[in-house]
Amino acid sequence: MILIFKHIKKAFIALLLIGFSVNSSHSQDIEFGQYGTYTIELEDIGLEDLVFQGPINSGSGIHEVELIDSKVLSIIGVKYLDVDVDITADGKLYLDGDPSYDTDPERSIPFTLDAAFANNGENNVSASKPIGIANTPSMISGTARFPILSRRQQPPGPPPTPPTGDFDQSLVNETAYLYFYGQIDVGNVVAGSYRGTITVTVEYR
């Protein structure tokens, strides 16, 4: 996460960019129990960051990005398999990304994260479901488990047939979507660049 302040006429104007560290940014082999080896991809849609629109002044309080304007990541994998999603981040942004400012209210900005997912085959926030996120001043964390493609209230099917040498995973791939949004609470902070990272890990269950 990067928060850039510019000092203009004794006011602070800010742009918040939240960077993502994704553990499956490239195609990766994941062992799915005894049933075989499949790949899963976690992709950054649009390559832009989560942006809190300015102007954001020192001492200006709450600034929010809503679900409709959220940052989107896609999960591409076998449609009939479940995935575990793990999300972690610091509960604050720090001046120059230095966590030693954790107890300094003039050099740290509290950050609250929200997240959701959609697994009906469409990138559509109106069909998304919330992911429970625990927000504390020291740590943000959340987990979710869901099938790549919703079973529409049906129970899981039988274990998949192990892939053979002729198996073409692209024929059974589908895409689910992750949405990230939230807010910052800007106190009387000094001008500068405030940084942090959200780490997202996705793997088959």
SERO-4910 file (N, C-alpha, C, O; in steps of 0.05 Angstrom, whole numbers):
BEGIN
 pado doro    nc1    nc2    nc3   cac1   cac2   cac3    cc1    cc2    cc3    oc1    oc2    oc3
  Met    A     17    -24      0      0      0      0     18     24      0     37     26     15
  Ile    A     12     44    -17     28     67    -19     10     92    -16     -9     95    -31
  Leu    A     16    109      3      1    134      6     20    157      1     40    160     15
  Ile    A     14    173    -19     32    195    -27     19    221    -19     -3    228    -28
  Phe    A     33    237     -3     24    263      4     41    284    -11     65    282    -13
  Lys    A     27    305    -20     41    328    -32     32    353    -17      8    357    -12
  His    A     52    369     -9     46    393      6     41    416    -13     59    425    -27
  Ile    A     16    425    -14      9    447    -32     -8    468    -16    -29    461     -6
  Lys    A      3    491    -13    -11    513      0    -21    505     28    -44    509     36
  Lys    A     -3    492     43     -8    484     71    -30    462     73    -40    458     95
  Ala    A    -37    450     51    -56    428     52    -43    402     42    -23    403     28
  Phe    A    -53    380     51    -43    354     42    -62    342     22    -86    339     28
  Ile    A    -51    335     -1    -67    321    -21    -56    293    -23    -32    289    -27
  Ala    A    -73    273    -22    -63    245    -20    -76    227    -40    -99    231    -48
  Leu    A    -61    208    -48    -70    186    -66    -61    160    -53    -37    156    -49
  Leu    A    -80    143    -47    -72    117    -34    -73     95    -55    -94     90    -67
  Leu    A    -51     82    -58    -48     59    -76    -42     34    -59    -21     34    -45
  Ile    A    -58     14    -60    -53    -10    -45    -42    -31    -63    -56    -40    -81
  Gly    A    -18    -39    -58     -5    -60    -74    -10    -87    -63    -13    -91    -38
  Phe    A    -12   -107    -80    -18   -134    -72      5   -153    -77     18   -152    -98
  Ser    A     11   -170    -58     30   -191    -61     14   -217    -63      1   -225    -44
  Val    A     14   -229    -87     -3   -253    -92     15   -277    -95     34   -277   -111
  Asn    A     10   -298    -80     27   -321    -79     23   -340   -103     38   -359   -106
  Ser    A      2   -334   -120     -2   -350   -144     -3   -331   -168    -21   -334   -185
  Ser    A     15   -312   -169     14   -293   -191     21   -305   -218     14   -294   -239
  His    A     34   -328   -218     39   -343   -242     27   -371   -239     21   -380   -216
  Ser    A     23   -385   -260     13   -413   -259     30   -429   -240     55   -428   -242
  Gln    A     17   -445   -223     32   -459   -202     19   -486   -199     -6   -488   -198
  Asp    A     35   -507   -196     25   -534   -191     17   -536   -161     33   -529   -144
  Ile    A     -7   -545   -156    -17   -549   -129    -26   -578   -126    -41   -588   -143
  Glu    A    -16   -592   -106    -25   -620   -101    -54   -619    -89    -59   -606    -69
  Phe    A    -72   -634   -102    -99   -636    -92   -103   -664    -80   -112   -682    -94
  Gly    A    -94   -668    -55    -97   -693    -42    -85   -716    -58    -63   -713    -69
  Gln    A   -100   -737    -61    -90   -761    -75   -101   -761   -104    -96   -780   -118
  Tyr    A   -114   -739   -112   -129   -741   -137   -113   -729   -161   -123   -732   -184
  Gly    A    -91   -718   -157    -75   -708   -179    -64   -681   -175    -67   -669   -154
  Thr    A    -51   -671   -196    -38   -645   -195    -52   -627   -215    -55   -633   -239
  Tyr    A    -61   -603   -206    -75   -584   -222    -60   -557   -220    -44   -554   -202
  Thr    A    -66   -539   -237    -55   -512   -235    -76   -492   -226   -100   -497   -230
  Ile    A    -67   -471   -214    -85   -449   -206    -70   -423   -211    -46   -421   -207
  Glu    A    -85   -402   -220    -73   -376   -225    -89   -355   -210   -113   -355   -209
  Leu    A    -74   -336   -199    -86   -312   -186    -76   -288   -202    -52   -282   -202
  Glu    A    -94   -274   -215    -87   -253   -234    -97   -226   -224   -119   -224   -213
  Asp    A    -82   -205   -230    -88   -178   -223   -104   -166   -247    -92   -162   -269
  Ile    A   -129   -160   -243   -145   -149   -265   -140   -120   -268   -144   -104   -249
  Gly    A   -132   -111   -291   -128    -83   -297   -101    -72   -289    -93    -51   -298
  Leu    A    -87    -86   -271    -60    -78   -261    -60    -52   -247    -38    -42   -240
  Glu    A    -83    -40   -241    -83    -15   -225    -86    -22   -195    -93    -45   -188
  Asp    A    -79     -3   -178    -81     -8   -149   -107      3   -139   -122     16   -152
  Leu    A   -113     -5   -114   -136      6   -100   -131     35    -92   -111     41    -79
  Val    A   -148     53   -102   -142     82    -99   -163     95    -82   -187     93    -87
  Phe    A   -154    110    -61   -171    128    -46   -168    156    -59   -147    168    -58
  Gln    A   -190    165    -72   -189    190    -87   -185    214    -68   -197    215    -47
  Gly    A   -168    233    -77   -163    257    -62   -183    279    -69   -202    274    -84
  Pro    A   -179    304    -57   -157    309    -39   -162    297    -11   -184    297     -1
  Ile    A   -140    288      1   -140    277     28   -122    294     45    -97    294     41
  Asn    A   -133    309     63   -117    327     79   -110    315    106   -124    297    116
  Ser    A    -88    324    117    -80    315    144   -102    322    163   -113    345    163
  Gly    A   -110    303    180   -131    308    199   -159    306    188   -179    314    201
  Ser    A   -162    295    163   -188    296    150   -206    272    156   -228    270    147
  Gly    A   -195    252    172   -212    231    181   -216    208    161   -198    201    147
  Ile    A   -241    198    159   -247    174    144   -249    180    114   -262    199    105
  His    A   -235    163     99   -237    162     69   -242    133     61   -229    115     72
  Glu    A   -261    129     43   -270    102     38   -271     95      8   -277    112     -9
  Val    A   -264     71      2   -269     59    -24   -291     38    -20   -288     20     -4
  Glu    A   -313     41    -35   -335     23    -32   -332     -2    -50   -315     -2    -68
  Leu    A   -349    -21    -45   -348    -46    -60   -350    -42    -90   -336    -55   -105
  Ile    A   -367    -24    -98   -370    -19   -127   -345     -9   -141   -342    -13   -165
  Asp    A   -327      3   -125   -302     13   -136   -278     -4   -127   -255      6   -128
  Ser    A   -282    -28   -120   -262    -45   -108   -240    -53   -127   -244    -53   -152
  Lys    A   -218    -62   -115   -196    -74   -130   -204   -103   -135   -214   -117   -117
  Val    A   -198   -114   -160   -208   -141   -167   -184   -158   -174   -166   -151   -189
  Leu    A   -184   -183   -163   -165   -204   -171   -182   -227   -181   -204   -232   -171
  Ser    A   -172   -242   -200   -186   -265   -210   -171   -291   -203   -147   -291   -202
  Ile    A   -187   -311   -197   -176   -338   -191   -184   -356   -214   -208   -361   -218
  Ile    A   -165   -367   -228   -171   -385   -251   -162   -413   -243   -139   -418   -238
  Gly    A   -182   -431   -243   -176   -459   -235   -198   -478   -242   -217   -471   -255
  Val    A   -195   -503   -233   -214   -524   -240   -241   -518   -226   -243   -514   -202
  Lys    A   -262   -516   -243   -288   -505   -233   -301   -522   -211   -316   -511   -195
  Tyr    A   -296   -548   -210   -309   -564   -191   -293   -569   -165   -301   -585   -148
  Leu    A   -270   -555   -162   -254   -557   -138   -258   -532   -120   -264   -511   -130
  Asp    A   -254   -537    -94   -255   -515    -75   -227   -502    -72   -207   -515    -76
  Val    A   -227   -477    -65   -202   -463    -59   -203   -451    -31   -225   -443    -21
  Asp    A   -180   -449    -18   -177   -434      7   -163   -408      0   -143   -407    -14
  Val    A   -175   -385     10   -163   -359      5   -155   -348     32   -170   -347     51
  Asp    A   -130   -339     34   -119   -328     59   -109   -299     53    -94   -295     34
  Ile    A   -118   -281     70   -112   -252     65    -99   -241     91   -110   -245    113
  Thr    A    -76   -228     88    -63   -215    111    -53   -188    103    -46   -183     80
  Ala    A    -51   -170    122    -40   -143    118    -35   -130    145    -46   -139    166
  Asp    A    -19   -109    146    -16    -93    170    -41    -76    173    -54    -69    154
  Gly    A    -48    -70    198    -71    -54    204    -66    -24    201    -84     -8    207
  Lys    A    -42    -17    192    -35     11    189    -17     14    164     -4     -5    155
  Leu    A    -17     38    153      3     46    133     24     62    148     18     78    165
  Tyr    A     49     58    140     71     71    154     86     90    136     90     84    112
  Leu    A     95    111    147    112    130    132    137    116    121    151    104    137
  Asp    A    141    118     95    163    104     82    163     74     86    183     61     83
  Gly    A    140     63     93    137     34     97    152     24    121    158      0    122
  Asp    A    158     41    140    175     33    163    157     26    187    145     43    199
  Pro    A    155     -1    193    137     -9    215    146      0    243    130     -3    262
  Ser    A    169     11    245    177     22    271    160     46    279    161     55    303
  Tyr    A    145     57    261    127     79    267     99     69    277     80     85    278
  Asp    A     97     44    284     72     33    292     58     48    314     33     50    314
  Thr    A     73     58    333     62     72    356     62    103    353     57    117    372
  Asp    A     70    112    329     72    141    324     48    150    307     47    145    283
  Pro    A     28    163    319      4    171    304      9    192    283     -8    196    266
  Glu    A     33    205    284     39    225    264     52    212    239     56    226    219
  Arg    A     59    187    241     73    173    219     60    146    212     73    129    201
  Ser    A     35    143    220     20    119    213     -9    126    209    -19    144    222
  Ile    A    -22    110    192    -50    115    185    -66     89    188    -59     70    175
  Pro    A    -86     88    206   -102     64    209   -116     56    183   -127     74    169
  Phe    A   -116     31    176   -127     21    152   -146     -3    158   -139    -21    174
  Thr    A   -170     -2    147   -190    -23    151   -196    -35    124   -202    -21    105
  Leu    A   -194    -62    122   -198    -76     97   -224    -91     97   -232   -103    117
  Asp    A   -238    -91     75   -261   -108     70   -256   -124     44   -241   -115     27
  Ala    A   -268   -147     42   -264   -165     19   -290   -180     14   -306   -185     31
  Ala    A   -292   -189    -11   -315   -205    -20   -306   -223    -43   -285   -219    -54
  Phe    A   -323   -242    -50   -317   -259    -73   -342   -265    -89   -365   -264    -78
  Ala    A   -339   -271   -115   -361   -279   -132   -352   -304   -147   -330   -305   -159
  Asn    A   -368   -325   -146   -361   -350   -159   -384   -361   -176   -388   -385   -177
  Asn    A   -398   -343   -189   -419   -351   -207   -411   -349   -236   -428   -351   -254
  Gly    A   -385   -346   -241   -374   -344   -268   -374   -317   -280   -366   -313   -303
  Glu    A   -382   -296   -265   -383   -269   -275   -368   -250   -255   -370   -253   -231
  Asn    A   -355   -230   -267   -343   -209   -251   -365   -188   -245   -369   -169   -260
  Asn    A   -379   -192   -223   -403   -176   -216   -404   -172   -186   -411   -191   -172
  Val    A   -399   -148   -177   -398   -143   -148   -426   -147   -136   -428   -153   -112
  Ser    A   -447   -143   -151   -474   -145   -141   -481   -174   -133   -499   -179   -118
  Ala    A   -465   -193   -144   -470   -222   -138   -449   -232   -118   -447   -256   -113
  Ser    A   -433   -214   -107   -411   -222    -89   -421   -229    -61   -442   -220    -52
  Lys    A   -404   -244    -47   -409   -252    -19   -386   -242     -2   -363   -244    -10
  Pro    A   -392   -232     22   -370   -220     38   -352   -242     49   -360   -265     55
  Ile    A   -327   -234     53   -306   -251     66   -302   -239     94   -297   -214     96
  Gly    A   -303   -255    114   -299   -245    141   -270   -236    145   -252   -252    142
  Ile    A   -267   -211    152   -240   -199    156   -238   -189    185   -255   -174    194
  Ala    A   -217   -198    199   -212   -188    226   -193   -164    224   -170   -168    215
  Asn    A   -202   -141    231   -186   -117    230   -177   -108    258   -194   -102    274
  Thr    A   -151   -108    263   -140    -98    288   -118    -78    281   -108    -78    259
  Pro    A   -111    -61    301    -89    -42    295    -63    -55    287    -47    -43    273
  Ser    A    -58    -80    296    -33    -93    290    -34   -111    266    -14   -115    252
  Met    A    -57   -122    259    -58   -142    238    -86   -144    226   -106   -142    240
  Ile    A    -87   -148    200   -112   -154    185   -110   -182    175    -89   -190    164
  Ser    A   -131   -198    179   -130   -225    169   -158   -235    162   -178   -226    174
  Gly    A   -160   -252    142   -185   -264    135   -181   -289    118   -161   -292    105
  Thr    A   -201   -307    120   -200   -332    104   -227   -337     93   -248   -329    103
  Ala    A   -227   -352     71   -252   -361     59   -247   -387     44   -225   -392     34
  Arg    A   -267   -404     42   -266   -428     26   -291   -430      9   -313   -427     19
  Phe    A   -287   -434    -17   -310   -436    -35   -302   -450    -61   -278   -450    -67
  Pro    A   -321   -461    -75   -314   -473   -101   -309   -452   -122   -321   -430   -121
  Ile    A   -291   -458   -141   -286   -439   -163   -312   -431   -176   -316   -407   -183
  Leu    A   -330   -450   -181   -356   -445   -193   -377   -454   -173   -377   -477   -164
  Ser    A   -396   -437   -166   -416   -443   -146   -432   -468   -154   -438   -472   -177
  Arg    A   -438   -484   -134   -454   -508   -138   -483   -502   -135   -500   -520   -137
  Arg    A   -490   -477   -130   -518   -468   -127   -533   -485   -107   -554   -497   -112
  Gln    A   -521   -486    -83   -533   -500    -60   -533   -530    -62   -545   -544    -45
  Gln    A   -520   -541    -82   -518   -570    -84   -493   -580    -68   -474   -565    -65
  Pro    A   -494   -604    -58   -471   -615    -44   -448   -621    -63   -453   -624    -87
  Pro    A   -424   -623    -52   -401   -630    -70   -405   -657    -84   -417   -675    -73
  Gly    A   -395   -659   -108   -396   -683   -123   -375   -703   -114   -360   -697    -94
  Pro    A   -373   -726   -127   -352   -746   -120   -325   -735   -126   -322   -716   -142
  Pro    A   -304   -747   -115   -276   -738   -121   -271   -739   -151   -281   -758   -164
  Pro    A   -256   -720   -161   -251   -719   -190   -233   -742   -199   -218   -753   -183
  Thr    A   -236   -749   -224   -218   -770   -235   -190   -758   -238   -187   -736   -248
  Pro    A   -170   -773   -230   -142   -763   -232   -136   -756   -261   -143   -771   -279
  Pro    A   -122   -734   -266   -116   -727   -294    -96   -746   -306    -78   -757   -292
  Thr    A    -99   -752   -331    -81   -769   -346    -63   -752   -364    -65   -727   -364
  Gly    A    -47   -765   -380    -30   -750   -398    -45   -734   -419    -35   -716   -431
  Asp    A    -70   -742   -424    -87   -729   -444   -105   -707   -431   -120   -695   -445
  Phe    A   -102   -703   -405   -120   -684   -391   -114   -656   -400    -91   -647   -400
  Asp    A   -135   -641   -408   -132   -613   -415   -148   -596   -395   -172   -594   -397
  Gln    A   -133   -585   -376   -147   -570   -354   -163   -546   -364   -183   -539   -352
  Ser    A   -154   -534   -386   -169   -511   -397   -198   -517   -403   -215   -499   -403
  Leu    A   -205   -542   -407   -232   -550   -413   -250   -549   -389   -275   -548   -391
  Val    A   -238   -550   -365   -254   -550   -340   -247   -526   -322   -255   -525   -299
  Asn    A   -233   -506   -333   -226   -482   -318   -250   -463   -317   -266   -462   -335
  Glu    A   -251   -449   -295   -271   -427   -292   -257   -405   -276   -235   -410   -265
  Thr    A   -269   -382   -274   -257   -359   -260   -275   -350   -237   -299   -345   -241
  Ala    A   -264   -347   -214   -277   -334   -191   -263   -307   -187   -241   -302   -197
  Tyr    A   -276   -289   -172   -266   -262   -169   -264   -254   -139   -282   -261   -123
  Leu    A   -243   -240   -132   -239   -229   -106   -241   -198   -107   -230   -186   -126
  Tyr    A   -254   -186    -88   -258   -157    -88   -247   -146    -61   -252   -157    -40
  Phe    A   -231   -124    -63   -219   -112    -40   -226    -82    -39   -224    -68    -59
  Tyr    A   -235    -74    -15   -242    -46    -12   -238    -39     18   -227    -56     32
  Gly    A   -247    -16     27   -242    -10     56   -239     20     60   -250     36     45
  Gln    A   -225     27     82   -223     56     89   -198     61    104   -185     43    115
  Ile    A   -190     87    105   -168     97    121   -179    119    139   -199    131    133
  Asp    A   -165    123    161   -173    144    180   -148    162    183   -130    156    198
  Val    A   -149    184    169   -125    202    168   -125    221    191   -142    239    193
  Gly    A   -106    218    208   -102    237    231    -83    259    223    -79    265    200
  Asn    A    -71    271    243    -53    293    239    -25    282    233     -7    282    249
  Val    A    -22    272    208      2    259    200     20    278    184     11    298    173
  Val    A     46    272    185     65    288    170     64    280    140     55    258    134
  Ala    A     73    298    123     73    293     95     93    271     88    114    269    101
  Gly    A     87    255     68    106    234     60     92    211     46     68    213     39
  Ser    A    106    190     41     96    167     27     91    145     48    109    137     63
  Tyr    A     67    135     49     59    114     68     54     88     53     39     88     34
  Arg    A     66     66     63     65     41     48     58     17     65     61     17     89
  Gly    A     48     -3     51     42    -29     63     34    -48     41     33    -41     18
  Thr    A     30    -73     49     24    -94     29      2   -112     39      1   -120     62
  Ile    A    -16   -119     21    -36   -140     26    -26   -165     12    -21   -165    -12
  Thr    A    -25   -187     28    -16   -213     17    -40   -231     13    -55   -235     32
  Val    A    -43   -242    -10    -66   -260    -17    -55   -286    -26    -39   -288    -45
  Thr    A    -62   -308    -12    -54   -335    -19    -78   -351    -27    -98   -351    -12
  Val    A    -78   -365    -49   -100   -382    -58    -89   -409    -65    -69   -412    -79
  Glu    A   -102   -430    -55    -94   -457    -61   -118   -476    -60   -138   -470    -47
  Tyr    A   -116   -498    -75   -138   -517    -74   -140   -530    -47   -120   -534    -33
  Arg    A   -164   -536    -40   -170   -549    -14   -173   -579    -20   -178   -595     -2
***
